[in-house]
Amino acid sequence: MNDDKKELIEGLWLTGAKDAHVHVWIGEDDRAYGKVAWMERDANKDGSKPRVDELNPKKDLRSRTLEGLVILDGFQYKGDGEWEEGKVYDPDTGNTYSGTIKNNGPNVLKMHGYVGIKLFGRSENWIRIDD
């Protein structure tokens, strides 16, 4: 395992919406994964309960909490700070997208999720929140 590659992506990241922290790591298969380490409680309710996966297309998963949920799955390093061929689950829509990750400096990840063609889709920057 190339430690430089690990330093590019491993760590705790603040999402673009600033409502979650995602812990990203390299698995034994040399691919990157990420799970929700913290998520802001639902602002539309009284805030006494953690957010759940209420938009999941599978009804039996709608009651699971989002904290601890793996949302980045199987990103392969392609070089030059780019990760591809992974899947991104977006709990704000309940959809899973193909995804890419690009390092934009040591403390910024550009996350891009898309369906079909990379040219289309949505991107956001995640900010590293640990050293």
C-alpha positions as CSV (number, residue, x, y, z in Angstrom):
1,M,0.0,0.0,0.0
2,N,1.3,3.4,-0.9
3,D,1.2,5.6,2.2
4,D,1.0,8.7,0.0
5,K,-2.3,7.5,-1.4
6,K,-3.7,6.9,2.1
7,E,-2.7,10.4,3.2
8,L,-4.7,11.8,0.2
9,I,-8.0,10.4,1.3
10,E,-8.0,8.8,4.7
11,G,-9.4,10.9,7.5
12,L,-12.5,12.7,8.7
13,W,-14.3,15.0,6.2
14,L,-17.0,17.6,6.5
15,T,-19.6,17.2,3.7
16,G,-20.5,20.0,1.3
17,A,-23.8,20.5,3.0
18,K,-21.9,20.8,6.3
19,D,-24.4,18.4,8.0
20,A,-22.2,15.3,8.3
21,H,-18.7,14.1,9.1
22,V,-17.6,11.1,7.0
23,H,-14.7,8.8,8.0
24,V,-12.9,7.6,4.9
25,W,-10.4,4.7,4.9
26,I,-8.6,2.3,2.6
27,G,-9.8,-1.2,3.0
28,E,-7.8,-4.4,2.7
29,D,-8.8,-4.6,-0.9
30,D,-6.9,-1.3,-1.6
31,R,-10.2,0.6,-2.3
32,A,-11.6,3.6,-0.4
33,Y,-14.7,3.5,1.7
34,G,-16.5,6.0,3.8
35,K,-19.1,5.9,6.6
36,V,-21.1,8.6,8.4
37,A,-19.3,9.3,11.7
38,W,-21.7,12.1,12.7
39,M,-24.8,13.6,11.2
40,E,-26.7,16.7,12.3
41,R,-30.0,15.8,13.8
42,D,-33.1,16.4,11.7
43,A,-33.8,20.2,11.7
44,N,-37.5,19.6,10.7
45,K,-38.2,17.8,13.9
46,D,-37.5,18.5,17.6
47,G,-33.9,17.2,17.3
48,S,-34.3,14.6,20.0
49,K,-33.6,11.6,17.6
50,P,-30.9,10.9,15.1
51,R,-31.7,11.1,11.4
52,V,-32.9,7.9,9.8
53,D,-32.6,6.7,6.2
54,E,-36.3,7.6,5.5
55,L,-35.8,8.1,1.7
56,N,-34.2,4.7,1.1
57,P,-36.1,2.9,-1.7
58,K,-36.1,-0.3,0.4
59,K,-38.9,0.2,2.9
60,D,-37.2,-2.1,5.5
61,L,-34.1,0.1,5.6
62,R,-36.0,3.4,6.2
63,S,-35.8,3.2,10.0
64,R,-32.0,2.7,10.2
65,T,-30.0,5.6,11.6
66,L,-27.6,7.4,9.2
67,E,-24.7,7.5,11.7
68,G,-22.5,4.5,11.0
69,L,-23.9,4.0,7.5
70,V,-21.4,3.3,4.7
71,I,-22.0,5.8,1.9
72,L,-18.8,5.5,-0.1
73,D,-18.1,2.1,-1.5
74,G,-15.2,0.6,-3.4
75,F,-13.3,3.6,-4.9
76,Q,-10.2,2.5,-6.8
77,Y,-7.1,4.8,-7.0
78,K,-6.3,5.8,-10.5
79,G,-3.3,8.1,-9.8
80,D,-2.9,11.8,-9.6
81,G,-5.2,12.1,-6.6
82,E,-8.2,10.6,-8.5
83,W,-10.4,7.7,-7.3
84,E,-13.0,6.1,-9.6
85,E,-15.3,3.1,-10.0
86,G,-17.0,3.6,-6.7
87,K,-20.6,4.1,-5.5
88,V,-22.0,6.9,-3.5
89,Y,-25.2,6.6,-1.5
90,D,-26.9,10.0,-0.9
91,P,-29.3,9.8,2.1
92,D,-30.8,13.2,1.1
93,T,-32.3,11.6,-2.0
94,G,-32.2,7.8,-1.2
95,N,-30.3,7.2,-4.4
96,T,-27.0,5.4,-5.1
97,Y,-24.8,6.9,-7.8
98,S,-21.6,6.1,-9.6
99,G,-18.9,8.3,-8.3
100,T,-15.4,9.8,-8.5
101,I,-13.3,11.5,-5.9
102,K,-10.5,14.0,-6.8
103,N,-8.1,15.6,-4.3
104,N,-8.1,19.4,-4.7
105,G,-5.2,20.0,-2.4
106,P,-4.4,18.2,0.9
107,N,-7.6,19.1,2.7
108,V,-10.3,19.1,-0.1
109,L,-12.0,16.3,-1.8
110,K,-14.2,17.0,-4.8
111,M,-16.9,14.4,-4.7
112,H,-18.9,13.8,-7.9
113,G,-21.9,11.5,-8.2
114,Y,-23.6,10.7,-11.5
115,V,-25.9,8.4,-13.4
116,G,-24.6,7.0,-16.7
117,I,-22.2,9.7,-18.0
118,K,-19.6,11.4,-15.7
119,L,-20.2,14.7,-17.5
120,F,-23.6,15.0,-15.8
121,G,-24.3,14.8,-12.2
122,R,-23.5,16.8,-9.1
123,S,-20.3,17.7,-7.3
124,E,-19.4,19.1,-3.9
125,N,-16.3,19.7,-2.0
126,W,-15.6,18.0,1.3
127,I,-13.2,19.6,3.8
128,R,-10.8,17.7,6.0
129,I,-11.5,18.3,9.6
130,D,-8.6,16.4,11.2
131,D,-4.9,16.4,10.7
